[in-house]
């Protein structure tokens, strides 16, 4: 019986050596880079211009990007967006959705090898302060994006753990 050895050995510091981008032949957890967005534009500018429609589009997109970034998370982008669209009047359903989104962002920060700074409770309660939860969540997502400075949106990236 013959044993086969892999051609390349993978060290624990491979993501930092490759600038966060997966090197060809690397056997790490793969993910896809997310898009950087301006928190103020997402929170106020585009939402006002589109009469609130952009916030629903943004919410769908960040859930989709979080799912693609770390496939270990099971997120339902359409379901999350539909909660805001159809159950926004209940207040409770959006609060739960924002809290779960905060957890997903915290998990993405952990997967990127960053210290977790996103608080699910803050993601939830800032909804009552002029809707600042959207600004807060996008700022926290941008930390994950900044962990991979050379990666274009959708490009493969290595996850820390």
ABEGO torsion letter per residue (X at the ends): XBBBBBABBBBAAAAAAAGGBBBBGBBBBBBBBBBBBBAAAAAAAAAAAAGGAAAAAAAAAAAAAAAAABAABBBBAAAAAAAAAAAAAAGAAAAAAAAAAAAAAAAAAAAAGBBBABBAAAAAAAAABGGAAAAAAAAAAAAAAAABAABBBGBBBBBAX
